């Protein structure tokens, strides 16, 4: 700031009237921008993980009470929300399908990063079917880490049927086995995989590359895409 004042003083002594006004305008604008960059500039960031498996939870909503601040997690479970002044706040973290979000306080300190690891639990009254996650957390096709997501249970989804069903199933098995756009609920006479109608969502592991491969495959097979729910 002292440097800016020195520049203005030197220009007052040596420059013309027009140049002085232009320089003062430019320097004043720079000064205002510098000051405003320090207002509400503190950041709240962290990572949300599943309390049971310790895996990251993707696309989880994070909001801060009594503010307009909020966001959602990326596929690796991380989030970042900016625009805070120092103080004590209350966050809420959860999925739209989760009836028991994680709620707790956090403190923003001036010129310090606030980083939290938030454990997300699914309570007993949730409408989420808590599927048993496999021991191998790597995608068998793309050999990368998968992430936890919550998808709809397909109680009312109609199968494609015929040749289209065989074509899609074959592509799914070989190219995108862990896309898991929804969860198959099974049939009532099959006790091994049937899910009761009160369960609207299922917790699954998804592979980012499988999701991309499925989207690309469906773009090239539009007639099959139109017959799928998601």
C-alpha positions in Angstrom: 0.0 0.0 0.0 2.9 2.4 0.8 4.3 1.6 -2.6 1.1 2.7 -4.3 1.0 5.9 -2.3 4.7 6.7 -3.3 3.8 6.1 -7.0 0.8 8.5 -6.7 3.0 11.2 -5.0 5.7 10.9 -7.7 3.1 11.2 -10.4 1.7 14.3 -8.8 5.1 16.0 -8.9 6.1 15.0 -12.4 3.1 14.0 -14.5 0.4 15.9 -16.4 -3.1 16.5 -15.1 -4.7 13.9 -17.4 -2.1 11.3 -16.7 -2.4 11.9 -13.0 -6.2 11.3 -13.0 -5.9 8.1 -15.1 -3.1 6.8 -12.9 -5.0 7.5 -9.7 -8.1 5.8 -11.1 -6.1 2.7 -12.0 -4.2 2.5 -8.7 -7.4 3.0 -6.7 -9.1 0.2 -8.6 -6.1 -2.1 -7.9 -6.2 -1.1 -4.2 -9.9 -1.9 -3.9 -9.4 -5.3 -5.5 -6.5 -6.0 -3.2 -8.6 -5.2 -0.1 -11.6 -7.1 -1.3 -9.6 -10.2 -1.9 -9.1 -10.5 1.8 -12.8 -10.2 2.7 -14.6 -13.6 3.2 -11.6 -15.4 1.8 -11.3 -18.3 4.3 -11.9 -21.8 3.0 -13.6 -24.8 4.6 -12.6 -28.0 2.9 -12.2 -31.7 3.8 -13.2 -35.2 2.9 -16.3 -37.3 3.5 -15.8 -41.1 4.0 -18.1 -44.0 4.8 -17.8 -44.8 8.5 -18.0 -48.6 7.9 -15.8 -49.1 4.9 -13.6 -46.0 5.2 -14.1 -45.3 1.5 -14.8 -41.8 0.0 -18.4 -40.9 -0.5 -19.0 -39.1 -3.8 -21.7 -36.5 -4.6 -22.5 -35.9 -1.0 -24.1 -32.5 -0.2 -22.3 -30.2 2.3 -24.1 -27.1 3.6 -23.4 -24.5 6.3 -26.3 -23.4 8.4 -27.4 -19.7 8.4 -25.3 -19.1 5.3 -25.7 -19.6 1.6 -22.4 -21.6 1.4 -22.5 -25.1 0.2 -21.3 -27.7 -2.3 -20.9 -31.4 -2.9 -18.1 -33.9 -2.8 -16.1 -35.0 -5.9 -15.6 -38.7 -6.7 -12.7 -38.9 -4.3 -14.9 -37.6 -1.5 -13.3 -34.2 -1.2 -15.0 -30.8 -1.0 -14.1 -27.1 -0.8 -16.3 -24.2 0.2 -15.0 -20.6 0.2 -16.2 -17.2 1.4 -16.0 -17.4 5.2 -15.1 -14.9 7.8 -13.5 -16.2 11.0 -16.1 -17.7 13.4 -18.0 -20.8 14.6 -20.3 -22.5 12.1 -22.4 -25.6 11.8 -22.2 -28.0 8.8 -24.6 -30.6 7.5 -23.3 -33.4 5.3 -25.5 -36.0 3.7 -27.2 -37.4 0.6 -30.7 -36.5 -0.5 -31.5 -40.2 0.1 -30.0 -40.1 3.6 -32.4 -39.4 6.5 -29.7 -38.9 9.1 -27.0 -36.4 7.9 -23.8 -35.7 9.8 -24.1 -32.4 11.7 -21.4 -30.8 13.8 -19.6 -27.5 14.5 -16.4 -26.2 12.9 -14.3 -23.1 13.5 -12.8 -20.8 10.8 -9.6 -19.1 11.9 -8.1 -16.2 10.1 -5.4 -17.1 7.6 -5.7 -20.8 8.5 -7.0 -23.7 6.4 -9.9 -25.5 8.0 -9.8 -29.2 7.0 -12.2 -31.9 8.3 -12.6 -35.6 7.7 -16.3 -36.3 8.1 -17.6 -39.8 8.8 -21.0 -40.4 7.2 -23.2 -43.1 8.8 -26.4 -44.6 7.4 -28.9 -45.0 10.3 -31.5 -47.7 10.6 -34.4 -45.6 9.5 -32.8 -44.8 6.2 -34.4 -46.0 3.0 -31.0 -47.1 1.8 -30.3 -50.8 1.2 -26.9 -51.3 2.8 -25.4 -53.8 0.4 -22.4 -55.9 1.3 -19.3 -54.4 -0.4 -16.8 -56.7 -2.0 -13.4 -57.2 -0.6 -11.7 -56.2 -3.8 -12.2 -52.5 -4.2 -10.4 -52.3 -7.6 -12.4 -52.4 -10.8 -11.6 -55.7 -12.5 -11.7 -54.1 -16.0 -9.9 -50.7 -15.4 -7.9 -51.7 -12.3 -8.6 -48.4 -10.5 -10.1 -47.6 -7.1 -13.9 -47.5 -7.0 -16.0 -45.1 -4.9 -19.1 -45.4 -2.8 -22.3 -44.0 -4.3 -26.1 -44.3 -3.7 -28.3 -45.3 -6.6 -32.0 -46.0 -7.1 -33.3 -49.5 -6.6 -35.1 -50.6 -9.7 -38.4 -51.8 -8.3 -40.4 -50.5 -11.3 -37.8 -50.7 -14.0 -38.8 -52.9 -16.9 -36.1 -55.1 -18.5 -35.2 -54.4 -22.1 -36.1 -57.9 -23.1 -35.1 -59.9 -26.2 -31.9 -59.3 -28.1 -31.3 -55.8 -26.7 -31.1 -57.2 -23.2 -28.5 -59.7 -24.3 -26.5 -57.0 -26.1 -26.5 -54.7 -23.2 -25.7 -57.4 -20.6 -22.8 -58.5 -22.7 -21.4 -55.0 -23.1 -21.9 -54.4 -19.4 -20.0 -57.5 -18.3 -17.0 -56.9 -20.6 -16.8 -53.0 -20.8 -18.5 -51.4 -17.8 -19.3 -54.0 -15.0 -19.1 -51.4 -12.3 -21.0 -48.5 -13.8 -24.0 -49.4 -11.6 -26.4 -46.7 -12.8 -29.1 -48.4 -10.7 -29.5 -51.4 -8.4 -31.3 -54.5 -9.6 -33.9 -55.4 -7.0 -34.5 -59.0 -8.0 -37.8 -60.9 -8.1 -40.0 -61.7 -5.2 -39.5 -65.5 -5.6 -35.7 -65.1 -5.5 -34.7 -64.8 -1.8 -31.0 -64.3 -2.6 -31.3 -60.8 -4.2 -34.9 -59.6 -3.7 -35.2 -56.2 -2.0 -38.4 -55.1 -0.4 -40.2 -52.0 -1.9 -39.5 -49.8 1.1 -35.8 -49.6 0.1 -35.6 -46.8 -2.4 -31.8 -46.7 -2.7 -28.8 -49.0 -2.6 -25.2 -48.3 -1.5 -22.8 -49.5 -4.2 -19.3 -49.3 -5.5 -18.8 -47.5 -8.8 -15.9 -47.1 -11.1 -15.4 -43.7 -12.8 -14.0 -45.2 -16.0 -16.9 -47.7 -16.2 -19.4 -44.8 -16.0 -17.6 -43.1 -18.8 -17.5 -46.3 -20.9 -21.2 -46.9 -20.3 -22.1 -43.4 -21.3 -20.0 -43.6 -24.5 -21.5 -47.1 -25.3 -25.1 -45.8 -24.9 -24.4 -42.8 -27.1 -23.5 -45.3 -29.9 -26.6 -47.4 -29.1 -29.3 -44.9 -28.8 -32.2 -47.4 -29.4 -31.1 -49.3 -26.3 -30.4 -46.1 -24.3 -34.0 -45.0 -24.8 -35.2 -48.2 -23.1 -33.2 -47.8 -19.9 -34.2 -45.8 -16.9 -30.8 -44.3 -16.3 
